[in-house]
Amino acid sequence: MSNEHIEKSYENSTPENVIVTGGGSGIGEAICLRLASRQRHIYVIDIDLNQAKRVATLINQQNFMATPILLDVSDHRAVLDILNNLPNPPNILINNAGVSAIGNLENTTEETLDHLYSVNVKSIYNCAYAVIPIMRRDSRGGLIINLASVASSVGVSERFAYSMSKGAVLSMTMSIAKDYVNSGIRCNCVSPGRVHTPFVDNYLSKYYDDKSSEMFAELSKSQPIGRMGQPEEVAALVEYLCGPQATFITGSNFPIDGGFVTLNS
């Protein structure tokens, strides 16, 4: 099929219904704004309803469609109740919600480990568990994109619990892709390096308030390209993977890390 036919088919297709978890800020917000179009209804899911409403309003002001939803994606029953009762069944799921933690094994508490597992790992199970049966009933199939990390593939200092959780994200992505390829469901993951989000600013403010500028520069230099990524750059990659030119891609991991994995190895 030619590019022209792919694009024309996409333009004439049934509108897509897209779930973005953690869509109220950072990379999730950028993804919501980037994917918003007349062909897509964005469900902006976040544990902070005000943030979800803010992003949905930005989309609706452009005469596109977005619905804010308050949801703790680590709550299995709540996820099932909400995602199974959306007015427009989802055929794209972006598992972006996540948290981080600093520390090696010895100074990672059991509570921290359990919290990162609950948000970063269990939430992907919860959301995929809810939507895969819906996607299997859709003649178009479905697409799941999981936000992993460079920590899925290489060791990162002082990120024991975070690396555990993101390694699981990569493994779950491959498993879902393998199990559901014959059901017309594709699954890929995107693995950012350090991206300048509110998390970075809050981290610097909390731990390095007296020298945040110096630490920001140091963190930026840890990426071989010499700077942090921007949420919009990650969102652009996600947009491509959701588009008509990426329908032959499944079971793949896409690093977007300024050379962190390849050039630091």
C-alpha positions as CSV (number, residue, x, y, z in Angstrom):
1,M,0.0,0.0,0.0
2,S,1.4,3.4,-1.0
3,N,1.9,6.3,1.5
4,E,-0.9,8.1,-0.2
5,H,-3.3,5.2,0.3
6,I,-2.2,4.8,3.9
7,E,-2.8,8.4,4.7
8,K,-6.1,8.5,2.8
9,S,-7.4,5.4,4.6
10,Y,-6.4,7.0,7.9
11,E,-8.3,10.2,7.1
12,N,-11.4,8.3,6.4
13,S,-11.2,6.0,9.4
14,T,-13.4,5.9,12.4
15,P,-12.2,8.4,15.0
16,E,-9.8,7.0,17.5
17,N,-10.4,7.0,21.3
18,V,-7.1,7.5,23.2
19,I,-6.4,6.9,26.9
20,V,-3.4,8.7,28.2
21,T,-2.6,7.9,31.9
22,G,-0.7,10.6,33.8
23,G,-2.0,13.0,31.2
24,G,-2.2,16.0,33.5
25,S,1.4,17.1,33.4
26,G,4.9,16.5,32.0
27,I,5.3,14.0,29.2
28,G,1.7,12.9,29.5
29,E,0.4,16.4,29.0
30,A,2.6,16.8,25.9
31,I,1.3,13.5,24.5
32,C,-2.3,14.6,25.0
33,L,-1.8,17.9,23.3
34,R,0.2,16.3,20.5
35,L,-2.3,13.6,19.8
36,A,-5.3,15.9,19.9
37,S,-7.0,16.2,16.5
38,R,-10.4,15.9,14.8
39,Q,-9.7,12.2,14.5
40,R,-9.0,11.6,18.2
41,H,-10.9,11.8,21.4
42,I,-8.4,12.0,24.3
43,Y,-9.2,10.7,27.7
44,V,-6.9,12.6,30.0
45,I,-6.5,10.4,33.0
46,D,-4.7,11.6,36.1
47,I,-4.8,11.2,39.9
48,D,-5.0,15.1,40.0
49,L,-8.4,16.0,38.5
50,N,-7.6,19.7,38.3
51,Q,-4.5,19.0,36.2
52,A,-6.5,16.6,34.0
53,K,-9.2,19.3,33.6
54,R,-6.6,21.9,32.7
55,V,-5.1,19.8,29.9
56,A,-8.6,18.8,28.6
57,T,-9.6,22.4,28.5
58,L,-6.5,23.3,26.4
59,I,-7.6,20.6,23.9
60,N,-11.2,21.5,23.9
61,Q,-10.3,25.2,23.3
62,Q,-8.8,24.1,20.0
63,N,-12.2,22.5,19.0
64,F,-10.8,19.0,19.6
65,M,-12.3,16.5,22.0
66,A,-10.9,15.6,25.4
67,T,-12.4,14.3,28.6
68,P,-10.7,14.6,32.0
69,I,-10.9,11.6,34.3
70,L,-9.9,11.2,37.9
71,L,-8.4,7.8,38.4
72,D,-5.8,6.1,40.5
73,V,-4.4,3.7,37.9
74,S,-2.9,1.4,40.7
75,D,-6.5,0.6,41.8
76,H,-7.5,-2.5,39.8
77,R,-11.2,-2.3,40.5
78,A,-11.4,1.4,39.9
79,V,-9.6,1.0,36.6
80,L,-12.0,-1.7,35.4
81,D,-15.1,0.2,36.5
82,I,-14.0,3.4,34.6
83,L,-12.3,2.0,31.5
84,N,-15.1,-0.5,30.8
85,N,-17.7,2.2,30.9
86,L,-16.2,4.9,28.7
87,P,-18.8,6.3,26.3
88,N,-16.5,5.7,23.4
89,P,-14.5,2.4,23.7
90,P,-10.7,3.0,23.6
91,N,-8.6,1.6,20.8
92,I,-5.3,3.3,21.8
93,L,-3.8,3.1,25.3
94,I,-0.8,5.2,26.3
95,N,0.5,4.0,29.7
96,N,2.4,7.0,30.8
97,A,1.6,7.4,34.5
98,G,4.7,6.8,36.7
99,V,6.7,7.8,39.7
100,S,10.4,7.7,40.6
101,A,12.5,7.3,43.6
102,I,16.2,7.8,44.5
103,G,18.3,5.2,46.2
104,N,20.2,2.0,45.9
105,L,19.0,-1.4,47.3
106,E,20.1,-0.7,50.9
107,N,18.3,2.6,51.2
108,T,15.2,1.6,49.4
109,T,12.4,0.9,51.9
110,E,9.8,-1.8,51.4
111,E,7.2,0.9,51.2
112,T,9.0,2.7,48.4
113,L,9.5,-0.6,46.4
114,D,5.8,-1.4,46.8
115,H,4.7,2.1,45.8
116,L,6.8,2.0,42.6
117,Y,5.6,-1.4,41.7
118,S,2.0,-0.4,42.3
119,V,2.2,2.7,40.1
120,N,4.7,1.8,37.4
121,V,4.0,-1.9,36.9
122,K,0.6,-2.8,38.2
123,S,-1.0,0.2,36.5
124,I,0.1,-1.2,33.1
125,Y,-1.4,-4.5,34.0
126,N,-4.6,-2.9,35.2
127,C,-5.1,-0.7,32.2
128,A,-4.2,-3.3,29.6
129,Y,-6.3,-5.9,31.4
130,A,-9.3,-3.5,31.1
131,V,-8.8,-2.5,27.4
132,I,-7.5,-5.6,25.7
133,P,-10.9,-7.3,25.6
134,I,-12.4,-4.1,24.2
135,M,-9.7,-3.9,21.5
136,R,-10.2,-7.6,20.6
137,R,-13.8,-6.8,19.8
138,D,-12.8,-3.8,17.6
139,S,-12.3,-4.7,14.0
140,R,-9.5,-2.2,13.9
141,G,-7.6,-4.0,16.7
142,G,-5.7,-1.7,19.0
143,L,-2.5,-0.1,20.1
144,I,-0.7,0.0,23.4
145,I,2.3,2.2,24.1
146,N,4.1,1.9,27.4
147,L,6.5,4.6,28.7
148,A,9.6,2.7,29.9
149,S,13.0,4.3,30.4
150,V,16.7,4.0,29.7
151,A,16.7,2.3,33.1
152,S,14.9,-0.6,31.4
153,S,18.1,-1.5,29.5
154,V,21.1,-0.2,31.4
155,G,22.2,0.3,35.0
156,V,21.5,3.7,36.4
157,S,23.1,4.7,39.7
158,E,20.8,5.2,42.7
159,R,17.6,4.1,40.9
160,F,17.1,0.5,42.2
161,A,13.3,0.6,42.6
162,Y,12.8,2.7,39.5
163,S,15.0,0.4,37.4
164,M,13.1,-2.6,38.7
165,S,9.8,-1.1,37.7
166,K,10.9,0.1,34.3
167,G,12.6,-3.2,33.5
168,A,9.2,-4.8,34.1
169,V,7.6,-2.3,31.7
170,L,9.9,-3.4,28.9
171,S,9.2,-7.1,29.6
172,M,5.4,-6.6,29.7
173,T,5.6,-4.8,26.4
174,M,7.2,-7.7,24.7
175,S,4.8,-10.2,26.3
176,I,1.7,-8.3,25.3
177,A,3.0,-7.8,21.7
178,K,3.7,-11.6,21.4
179,D,0.4,-12.7,22.9
180,Y,-2.0,-10.4,21.0
181,V,-0.4,-9.9,17.6
182,N,-2.9,-12.3,16.1
183,S,-5.7,-10.3,17.7
184,G,-4.7,-7.2,15.8
185,I,-3.3,-5.5,18.9
186,R,0.2,-4.0,18.7
187,C,2.3,-3.0,21.7
188,N,5.5,-1.0,21.8
189,C,7.4,1.0,24.4
190,V,9.2,4.3,24.4
191,S,12.3,4.7,26.6
192,P,13.2,8.3,27.4
193,G,16.5,9.4,29.0
194,R,16.4,12.4,31.3
195,V,13.6,14.7,30.3
196,H,13.0,18.2,31.7
197,T,9.6,17.8,33.4
198,P,8.1,19.2,36.7
199,F,9.6,16.1,38.4
200,V,13.1,17.3,37.7
201,D,12.4,20.8,38.9
202,N,10.8,19.5,42.1
203,Y,13.7,17.1,42.7
204,L,16.2,19.9,42.3
205,S,14.2,22.2,44.6
206,K,13.8,19.5,47.3
207,Y,17.4,18.3,47.4
208,Y,19.5,21.1,45.8
209,D,17.7,24.3,46.5
210,D,20.9,26.2,47.1
211,K,22.6,25.1,43.9
212,S,19.7,24.0,41.6
213,S,21.2,25.8,38.5
214,E,24.5,23.9,38.9
215,M,22.8,20.6,39.4
216,F,20.5,21.2,36.4
217,A,23.6,21.8,34.2
218,E,25.2,18.6,35.6
219,L,22.1,16.5,35.0
220,S,21.9,17.9,31.5
221,K,25.5,16.9,30.7
222,S,24.8,13.3,31.7
223,Q,23.1,13.0,28.3
224,P,25.8,12.6,25.6
225,I,24.0,15.1,23.5
226,G,24.5,17.7,26.2
227,R,21.0,18.5,27.3
228,M,17.8,17.0,28.7
229,G,15.0,16.0,26.4
230,Q,11.8,18.0,26.1
231,P,8.4,16.4,26.8
232,E,7.3,17.5,23.3
233,E,10.1,15.4,21.7
234,V,8.9,12.3,23.4
235,A,5.3,13.2,22.4
236,A,6.4,13.5,18.8
237,L,7.7,9.9,18.8
238,V,4.5,8.7,20.4
239,E,2.5,10.5,17.8
240,Y,4.5,8.7,15.0
241,L,3.9,5.3,16.7
242,C,0.1,6.1,16.8
243,G,0.1,7.1,13.1
244,P,-0.6,5.3,9.9
245,Q,3.1,5.0,9.0
246,A,3.8,2.8,12.1
247,T,1.3,0.0,11.6
248,F,4.0,-2.5,10.8
249,I,5.7,-2.0,14.2
250,T,5.1,-4.1,17.3
251,G,7.1,-5.6,20.1
252,S,9.7,-2.8,19.8
253,N,11.5,-0.5,22.2
254,F,12.3,3.0,21.1
255,P,15.0,4.8,23.1
256,I,14.8,8.6,23.0
257,D,17.7,9.5,25.2
258,G,20.3,11.8,23.6
259,G,22.6,8.9,23.1
260,F,22.6,7.8,26.8
261,V,22.3,4.0,26.2
262,T,24.5,3.7,23.1
263,L,27.2,6.3,23.7
264,N,27.7,5.6,27.4
265,S,28.1,1.9,27.0
